[in-house]
Amino acid sequence: MSAPAAAGADLQVWVLVASAGESARTAGQLGLPLGVNYHVVPSTVLDTVEAYRRASRPA
């Protein structure tokens, strides 16, 4: 994955999600940090974190 506009910058990419959908699973698969959008849909936070953890691959 690359972002030419940010080349040379000291950045860390996080994925912000509000549900246990594709974004949470993709973040887990790629080993990216996850930010859960609790204030939008608080009832899905635990499901979202579980989907992320299930998709995570051991280092």
LINRA-V503809 format. One record per residue. N is the residue number from 0. RES is the residue in one small letter. SS is DSSP state (~ for helix, > for strand, _ for the rest). PSI is psi in degrees with one decimal (999 if undefined). NEAR is the number of other C-alpha atoms within 10 Angstrom. Layout:
<<N/RES/SS/PSI/NEAR> <N/RES/SS/PSI/NEAR>>
This chain:
<<0/m/_/135.6/4> <1/s/_/155.5/6> <2/a/_/91.1/7> <3/p/~/-34.2/7> <4/a/~/-22.9/7> <5/a/~/10.3/9> <6/a/_/129.3/9> <7/g/_/-10.4/8> <8/a/_/147.9/7> <9/d/_/85.5/6> <10/l/_/154.3/8> <11/q/_/125.3/7> <12/v/_/128.2/9> <13/w/>/152.1/12> <14/v/>/122.3/14> <15/l/>/123.3/14> <16/v/>/158.1/21> <17/a/_/-1.7/19> <18/s/_/174.7/22> <19/a/_/27.8/18> <20/g/_/-155.0/13> <21/e/~/-38.0/12> <22/s/~/-42.4/18> <23/a/~/-43.0/29> <24/r/~/-41.9/20> <25/t/~/-42.3/16> <26/a/~/-43.3/23> <27/g/~/-45.3/21> <28/q/~/-35.6/16> <29/l/~/-5.3/12> <30/g/_/26.0/17> <31/l/_/148.2/16> <32/p/>/150.7/14> <33/l/>/134.4/18> <34/g/>/121.4/14> <35/v/>/126.6/20> <36/n/_/71.3/15> <37/y/_/-40.6/14> <38/h/_/-14.4/9> <39/v/_/-50.1/12> <40/v/_/77.9/12> <41/p/~/-25.3/12> <42/s/~/-12.2/12> <43/t/~/2.9/16> <44/v/~/-50.1/19> <45/l/~/-38.8/14> <46/d/~/-38.1/14> <47/t/~/-46.6/21> <48/v/~/-39.0/20> <49/e/~/-41.5/15> <50/a/~/-41.3/21> <51/y/~/-46.7/25> <52/r/~/-42.3/16> <53/r/~/-35.2/12> <54/a/~/-17.2/17> <55/s/_/142.1/18> <56/r/_/138.4/11> <57/p/_/143.8/6> <58/a/_/999/4>>
